[in-house]
Amino acid sequence: LDAATGQNAIIQAKEFGNAAEITGLILTKLDGKIFMLNEQLIETVTETPDTVIVLSNGHSYIVRESMNELQSKIIEYNRSQRRRMLRRTAVAEEPLT
C-alpha cells in the first residue's frame, strides 16, 4: 500500500506540474515526502551512499533517488523544457487566418 500511495503521489505531482506549467524536478526525500526542486540551483551532487544535493544557496537535500536516476531526471526535464519552448514558438509563429 505504501509503495502504491507513493507512486500515486508522484503521478499526481507530475500531472499537476504539467497542468499548472510548474517546472522542476520531482524528487523523494528519505522520509518519503515528495518535493519539487529547481534543477538550475544544483551546485553539487554526491553519493555517500545516500544522494546528497547541495544548492547554490547552501541548502542541501538527501534524496532516495540515486545519482544516476537524478541525472536521468535532469536530462528528461531539460528535454521536456525544450519541447515546451518549441511548441510555444510554433504557436506564436502561426499566421492568423
DSSP file with accessible surface (Angstrom, degrees, kcal/mol):
  #  RESIDUE AA STRUCTURE BP1 BP2  ACC     N-H-->O    O-->H-N    N-H-->O    O-->H-N    TCO  KAPPA ALPHA  PHI   PSI    X-CA   Y-CA   Z-CA
    1    1 A L     >        0   0  171      0, 0.0     4,-2.6     0, 0.0     5,-0.2   0.000 360.0 360.0 360.0 -41.6    0.0    0.0    0.0
    2    2 A D  H  >  +     0   0  143      1,-0.2     4,-2.6     2,-0.2     5,-0.2   0.913 360.0  48.0 -63.5 -42.4    2.8    2.5    0.8
    3    3 A A  H  > S+     0   0   85      2,-0.2     4,-2.6     1,-0.2    -1,-0.2   0.915 113.2  48.2 -64.4 -41.6    4.6    1.9   -2.5
    4    4 A A  H  > S+     0   0   65      2,-0.2     4,-2.5     1,-0.2    -2,-0.2   0.912 112.2  49.1 -65.0 -40.9    1.3    2.4   -4.4
    5    5 A T  H  X S+     0   0   81     -4,-2.6     4,-2.3     2,-0.2    -2,-0.2   0.931 112.4  48.2 -64.2 -43.6    0.5    5.5   -2.4
    6    6 A G  H  X S+     0   0   30     -4,-2.6     4,-2.0     2,-0.2    -2,-0.2   0.920 112.1  48.3 -63.2 -43.0    3.9    6.9   -3.1
    7    7 A Q  H  X S+     0   0  106     -4,-2.6     4,-2.4     1,-0.2    -1,-0.2   0.908 110.4  52.0 -65.1 -39.6    3.7    6.1   -6.8
    8    8 A N  H  X S+     0   0   80     -4,-2.5     4,-2.7     1,-0.2    -1,-0.2   0.910 108.1  51.9 -62.1 -40.9    0.3    7.7   -7.0
    9    9 A A  H  X S+     0   0   38     -4,-2.3     4,-2.4     2,-0.2    -1,-0.2   0.902 109.2  50.2 -63.8 -39.1    1.7   10.9   -5.3
   10   10 A I  H  X S+     0   0   30     -4,-2.0     4,-2.4     2,-0.2    -2,-0.2   0.941 111.4  48.1 -64.4 -44.8    4.5   11.1   -7.9
   11   11 A I  H  X S+     0   0   71     -4,-2.4     4,-2.6     1,-0.2    -2,-0.2   0.932 112.7  48.5 -61.7 -44.8    2.0   10.7  -10.8
   12   12 A Q  H  X S+     0   0  109     -4,-2.7     4,-2.7     1,-0.2     5,-0.2   0.903 110.1  51.5 -63.9 -39.8   -0.3   13.4   -9.3
   13   13 A A  H  X S+     0   0   29     -4,-2.4     4,-2.6     2,-0.2    -1,-0.2   0.922 111.4  47.6 -63.9 -42.0    2.7   15.8   -8.8
   14   14 A K  H  X S+     0   0  105     -4,-2.4     4,-2.5     2,-0.2    -2,-0.2   0.932 113.3  47.5 -64.0 -45.3    3.8   15.3  -12.4
   15   15 A E  H  X S+     0   0  120     -4,-2.6     4,-2.6     2,-0.2     5,-0.2   0.915 113.2  48.3 -63.9 -41.1    0.2   15.9  -13.7
   16   16 A F  H  X S+     0   0  127     -4,-2.7     4,-2.8    -5,-0.2     6,-0.3   0.938 111.4  50.6 -63.3 -44.7   -0.2   18.9  -11.5
   17   17 A G  H  X>S+     0   0    4     -4,-2.6     5,-1.8    -5,-0.2     4,-0.7   0.909 112.4  46.6 -60.7 -41.4    3.1   20.3  -12.7
   18   18 A N  H  <5S+     0   0  109     -4,-2.5     3,-0.4     3,-0.2    -1,-0.2   0.924 115.1  45.8 -67.2 -43.8    2.2   19.8  -16.3
   19   19 A A  H  <5S+     0   0   88     -4,-2.6    -2,-0.2     1,-0.2    -1,-0.2   0.899 120.9  37.5 -67.2 -40.4   -1.2   21.3  -16.0
   20   20 A A  H  <5S-     0   0   49     -4,-2.8    -1,-0.2    -5,-0.2    -2,-0.2   0.466 106.5-124.5 -91.6   0.2    0.0   24.3  -14.0
   21   21 A E  T  <5 +     0   0  101     -4,-0.7     2,-0.4    -3,-0.4    -3,-0.2   0.851  53.7 159.3  55.2  36.0    3.2   24.6  -16.0
   22   22 A I      < -     0   0   72     -5,-1.8     2,-0.4    -6,-0.3    -1,-0.2  -0.757  26.9-150.5 -84.4 134.8    5.2   24.4  -12.8
   23   23 A T        +     0   0   60     -2,-0.4     2,-0.2    -3,-0.1    13,-0.0  -0.867  38.4  86.6-116.3 145.5    8.7   23.4  -13.6
   24   24 A G  S    S-     0   0   12     -2,-0.4     2,-0.4    14,-0.1    14,-0.2  -0.815  71.9 -66.7 153.8 169.5   11.3   21.4  -11.6
   25   25 A L  E     -A   37   0A   6     12,-3.3    12,-2.5    -2,-0.2     2,-0.7  -0.686  40.0-137.7 -83.6 136.7   12.5   18.0  -10.7
   26   26 A I  E     +A   36   0A  18     -2,-0.4     2,-0.3    10,-0.2    10,-0.2  -0.864  36.7 168.2 -96.5 116.5   10.2   15.8   -8.7
   27   27 A L  E     -A   35   0A   0      8,-3.0     8,-2.6    -2,-0.7     2,-0.5  -0.808  31.1-126.5-127.2 168.4   12.2   14.0   -6.0
   28   28 A T  E     -A   34   0A  15     -2,-0.3    36,-3.0     6,-0.2    37,-0.4  -0.970  17.1-142.0-122.7 123.5   11.7   12.0   -2.9
   29   29 A K  B >   -B   63   0B  73      4,-3.2     3,-2.1    -2,-0.5    34,-0.2  -0.301  36.1-101.1 -71.7 166.3   13.2   12.8    0.5
   30   30 A L  T 3  S+     0   0   77     32,-1.0    -1,-0.1     1,-0.3    33,-0.1   0.820 123.3  59.5 -60.7 -29.2   14.4    9.9    2.7
   31   31 A D  T 3  S-     0   0  101      2,-0.1    -1,-0.3     1,-0.1     3,-0.1   0.432 122.4-105.6 -80.7   2.8   11.2   10.2    4.8
   32   32 A G  S <  S+     0   0   31     -3,-2.1     2,-0.2     1,-0.3    -2,-0.1   0.345  74.3 139.9  93.0  -5.6    9.1    9.5    1.6
   33   33 A K        -     0   0  136     -5,-0.1    -4,-3.2     1,-0.0     2,-0.4  -0.535  45.8-137.8 -75.3 136.3    7.9   13.1    1.2
   34   34 A I  E     +A   28   0A  51     -2,-0.2     2,-0.3    -6,-0.2    -6,-0.2  -0.743  29.0 169.3 -95.9 138.4    7.9   14.2   -2.5
   35   35 A F  E     -A   27   0A  35     -8,-2.6    -8,-3.0    -2,-0.4     2,-0.4  -0.944  31.0-120.1-144.4 165.4    9.1   17.7   -3.4
   36   36 A M  E     -A   26   0A  69     -2,-0.3     2,-0.4   -10,-0.2   -10,-0.2  -0.907  26.2-165.7-110.7 136.9    9.9   19.7   -6.4
   37   37 A L  E     -A   25   0A   8    -12,-2.5   -12,-3.3    -2,-0.4     2,-0.8  -0.976  25.0-123.8-127.3 134.3   13.4   21.2   -6.9
   38   38 A N    >   -     0   0   74     -2,-0.4     3,-1.8   -14,-0.2     4,-0.3  -0.663  21.9-155.5 -73.4 110.4   14.7   23.8   -9.3
   39   39 A E  G >  S+     0   0   28     -2,-0.8     3,-1.2     1,-0.3    -1,-0.2   0.736  86.8  68.8 -65.5 -20.3   17.4   22.0  -11.2
   40   40 A Q  G 3  S+     0   0  150      1,-0.2    -1,-0.3    -3,-0.0    -2,-0.0   0.687  93.3  59.2 -72.6 -15.4   19.2   25.2  -12.0
   41   41 A L  G <  S+     0   0   60     -3,-1.8    15,-2.8    14,-0.1     2,-0.3   0.536  76.5 116.3 -88.5  -6.6   20.1   25.7   -8.4
   42   42 A I  E <   +C   55   0B  39     -3,-1.2    13,-0.2    -4,-0.3     3,-0.1  -0.460  30.7 167.8 -69.2 126.5   22.0   22.4   -8.1
   43   43 A E  E     +     0   0B 126     11,-3.0     2,-0.3     1,-0.4    12,-0.2   0.809  64.1   0.6-102.0 -48.9   25.7   23.1   -7.3
   44   44 A T  E     -C   54   0B  65     10,-1.9    10,-2.8     2,-0.0    -1,-0.4  -0.983  52.4-162.5-142.1 154.9   26.9   19.6   -6.4
   45   45 A V  E     +C   53   0B  39     -2,-0.3     2,-0.3     8,-0.2     8,-0.2  -0.998  17.3 173.1-135.1 130.4   25.6   16.0   -6.1
   46   46 A T  E     -C   52   0B  63      6,-2.2     6,-3.3    -2,-0.4     2,-0.5  -0.953  26.4-138.9-133.7 155.7   27.4   13.3   -4.1
   47   47 A E  E     +C   51   0B  97     -2,-0.3     4,-0.2     4,-0.2     3,-0.2  -0.980  22.3 169.8-113.9 125.2   26.6    9.7   -3.1
   48   48 A T  S    S-     0   0   93      2,-2.6     3,-0.1    -2,-0.5    -1,-0.1   0.084  92.1 -72.3-131.1  23.0   27.6    8.9    0.5
   49   49 A P  S    S+     0   0  117      0, 0.0     2,-0.1     0, 0.0     3,-0.0  -0.985 136.7  67.9 -81.3 -12.1   25.9    6.3   -0.2
   50   50 A D  S    S-     0   0   75     -3,-0.2    -2,-2.6     1,-0.1     2,-0.6  -0.393  97.0-106.9 -67.3 152.3   22.8    8.5    0.1
   51   51 A T  E     -CD  47  63B   4     12,-1.0    12,-2.4    -4,-0.2     2,-0.5  -0.730  37.5-167.4 -84.2 119.4   22.4   11.0   -2.7
   52   52 A V  E     -CD  46  62B  26     -6,-3.3    -6,-2.2    -2,-0.6     2,-0.5  -0.940   3.8-163.6-112.2 123.7   23.1   14.5   -1.3
   53   53 A I  E     -CD  45  61B   0      8,-3.4     8,-2.5    -2,-0.5     2,-0.5  -0.928   2.5-165.6-108.3 124.8   22.2   17.5   -3.4
   54   54 A V  E     -CD  44  60B  43    -10,-2.8   -11,-3.0    -2,-0.5   -10,-1.9  -0.947  11.1-149.1-111.2 129.1   23.7   20.9   -2.4
   55   55 A L  E >   -C   42   0B   5      4,-3.2     3,-2.1    -2,-0.5   -13,-0.2  -0.525  27.5-109.0 -94.0 164.4   22.2   24.0   -3.9
   56   56 A S  T 3  S+     0   0   71    -15,-2.8   -14,-0.1     1,-0.3    -1,-0.1   0.738 118.9  59.4 -65.2 -20.0   23.9   27.3   -4.8
   57   57 A N  T 3  S-     0   0   85    -16,-0.2    -1,-0.3     2,-0.1     3,-0.1   0.387 121.5-106.3 -89.3   4.5   22.1   28.9   -1.8
   58   58 A G  S <  S+     0   0   58     -3,-2.1    -2,-0.1     1,-0.3     2,-0.1   0.244  78.5 130.4  93.1 -13.5   23.7   26.5    0.6
   59   59 A H        -     0   0  109     -5,-0.1    -4,-3.2     1,-0.0     2,-0.3  -0.432  39.7-160.6 -70.3 149.3   20.6   24.4    1.3
   60   60 A S  E     - D   0  54B  73     -6,-0.2     2,-0.4    -3,-0.1    -6,-0.2  -0.961   9.2-164.5-134.2 152.4   21.1   20.6    0.9
   61   61 A Y  E     - D   0  53B  66     -8,-2.5    -8,-3.4    -2,-0.3     2,-0.5  -0.995  12.5-148.0-134.3 140.6   18.7   17.7    0.4
   62   62 A I  E     - D   0  52B  76     -2,-0.4   -32,-1.0   -10,-0.2     2,-0.3  -0.950  29.5-173.9-106.6 125.1   19.2   14.0    0.9
   63   63 A V  E     -BD  29  51B   2    -12,-2.4   -12,-1.0    -2,-0.5   -34,-0.2  -0.813  35.8-128.6-123.0 160.4   17.0   12.1   -1.6
   64   64 A R  S    S+     0   0  149    -36,-3.0   -35,-0.1    -2,-0.3    -1,-0.1   0.768  82.1  95.9 -75.0 -28.3   16.1    8.5   -2.3
   65   65 A E  S    S-     0   0   15    -37,-0.4    -2,-0.2   -14,-0.1   -14,-0.2  -0.368  77.5-122.8 -66.6 142.1   17.0    8.7   -6.0
   66   66 A S     >  -     0   0   35      1,-0.1     4,-2.6   -16,-0.1     5,-0.2  -0.292  28.2-103.6 -74.3 169.2   20.5    7.6   -7.0
   67   67 A M  H  > S+     0   0   66      1,-0.2     4,-2.6     2,-0.2     5,-0.2   0.907 124.6  51.1 -61.6 -39.2   22.9    9.9   -8.7
   68   68 A N  H  > S+     0   0  114      2,-0.2     4,-2.3     1,-0.2    -1,-0.2   0.900 110.0  48.7 -65.0 -41.1   22.2    8.1  -12.0
   69   69 A E  H  > S+     0   0  101      2,-0.2     4,-2.4     1,-0.2    -2,-0.2   0.912 111.6  50.1 -63.8 -40.9   18.4    8.5  -11.5
   70   70 A L  H  X S+     0   0    3     -4,-2.6     4,-2.5     2,-0.2    -2,-0.2   0.931 109.5  50.8 -63.1 -43.6   18.9   12.1  -10.7
   71   71 A Q  H  X S+     0   0  111     -4,-2.6     4,-2.5     1,-0.2    -1,-0.2   0.927 110.7  49.2 -60.2 -43.6   21.0   12.6  -13.9
   72   72 A S  H  X S+     0   0   76     -4,-2.3     4,-2.7     1,-0.2     5,-0.2   0.906 110.3  51.0 -62.6 -40.6   18.3   10.9  -16.0
   73   73 A K  H  X S+     0   0   55     -4,-2.4     4,-2.7     2,-0.2    -1,-0.2   0.901 110.2  49.4 -64.4 -39.9   15.6   13.1  -14.4
   74   74 A I  H  X S+     0   0   38     -4,-2.5     4,-2.7     2,-0.2     5,-0.2   0.936 112.1  47.9 -65.4 -44.2   17.6   16.3  -15.2
   75   75 A I  H  X S+     0   0   70     -4,-2.5     4,-2.3     2,-0.2    -2,-0.2   0.945 115.0  45.0 -61.2 -48.0   18.2   15.2  -18.8
   76   76 A E  H  X S+     0   0   90     -4,-2.7     4,-2.6     2,-0.2    -2,-0.2   0.907 112.1  52.6 -64.1 -40.2   14.5   14.4  -19.3
   77   77 A Y  H  X S+     0   0   25     -4,-2.7     4,-2.3    -5,-0.2    -2,-0.2   0.944 110.2  47.5 -59.9 -47.2   13.4   17.6  -17.6
   78   78 A N  H  X S+     0   0   50     -4,-2.7     4,-2.1     1,-0.2    -1,-0.2   0.898 111.7  50.8 -63.8 -38.4   15.7   19.6  -19.9
   79   79 A R  H  X S+     0   0  125     -4,-2.3     4,-2.5    -5,-0.2    -1,-0.2   0.922 110.2  49.1 -63.0 -43.8   14.3   17.8  -22.9
   80   80 A S  H  X S+     0   0   34     -4,-2.6     4,-2.5     1,-0.2    -2,-0.2   0.885 109.6  52.3 -65.8 -34.9   10.7   18.5  -21.8
   81   81 A Q  H  X S+     0   0   53     -4,-2.3     4,-2.4     2,-0.2    -1,-0.2   0.910 109.9  48.5 -66.4 -40.5   11.5   22.1  -21.3
   82   82 A R  H  X S+     0   0  144     -4,-2.1     4,-2.6     2,-0.2    -2,-0.2   0.918 111.6  49.6 -65.3 -41.3   13.0   22.4  -24.9
   83   83 A R  H  X S+     0   0  108     -4,-2.5     4,-2.3     2,-0.2    -2,-0.2   0.922 111.4  49.4 -62.4 -43.0    9.9   20.6  -26.3
   84   84 A R  H  X S+     0   0   32     -4,-2.5     4,-2.2     1,-0.2    -2,-0.2   0.921 111.6  49.0 -62.0 -42.6    7.6   23.0  -24.4
   85   85 A M  H  X S+     0   0  116     -4,-2.4     4,-2.4     1,-0.2    -2,-0.2   0.916 110.6  50.3 -64.0 -42.6    9.6   26.0  -25.7
   86   86 A L  H  X S+     0   0  120     -4,-2.6     4,-2.5     2,-0.2    -1,-0.2   0.894 109.6  50.9 -64.4 -39.2    9.4   24.7  -29.3
   87   87 A R  H  X S+     0   0  145     -4,-2.3     4,-2.3     2,-0.2    -1,-0.2   0.926 111.3  48.1 -63.0 -43.6    5.6   24.3  -29.0
   88   88 A R  H  X S+     0   0  123     -4,-2.2     4,-2.4     2,-0.2    -2,-0.2   0.909 112.2  49.1 -63.7 -40.4    5.2   27.8  -27.7
   89   89 A T  H  X S+     0   0   55     -4,-2.4     4,-1.7     2,-0.2    -2,-0.2   0.925 110.7  50.3 -65.2 -42.9    7.4   29.2  -30.5
   90   90 A A  H  X S+     0   0   53     -4,-2.5     4,-0.6     1,-0.2    -2,-0.2   0.913 112.2  47.0 -62.9 -41.6    5.5   27.2  -33.2
   91   91 A V  H >< S+     0   0   95     -4,-2.3     3,-1.0     1,-0.2    -1,-0.2   0.926 111.3  51.4 -66.8 -41.0    2.1   28.5  -31.8
   92   92 A A  H 3< S+     0   0   84     -4,-2.4    -1,-0.2     1,-0.2    -2,-0.2   0.813 110.6  49.5 -67.1 -28.7    3.5   32.1  -31.7
   93   93 A E  H 3< S+     0   0  146     -4,-1.7    -1,-0.2    -5,-0.2    -2,-0.2   0.505  81.3 115.9 -90.8  -4.6    4.7   31.9  -35.3
   94   94 A E  S << S-     0   0  128     -3,-1.0     2,-0.1    -4,-0.6    -3,-0.0  -0.463  71.1-117.1 -66.1 133.0    1.4   30.6  -36.8
   95   95 A P        -     0   0  111      0, 0.0     2,-0.3     0, 0.0    -1,-0.1  -0.414  24.7-115.3 -70.2 146.3   -0.1   33.0  -39.2
   96   96 A L              0   0  177     -2,-0.1     0, 0.0     1,-0.0     0, 0.0  -0.624 360.0 360.0 -78.8 137.2   -3.5   34.5  -38.3
   97   97 A T              0   0  185     -2,-0.3    -1,-0.0     0, 0.0     0, 0.0  -0.709 360.0 360.0-112.7 360.0   -6.2   33.5  -40.8
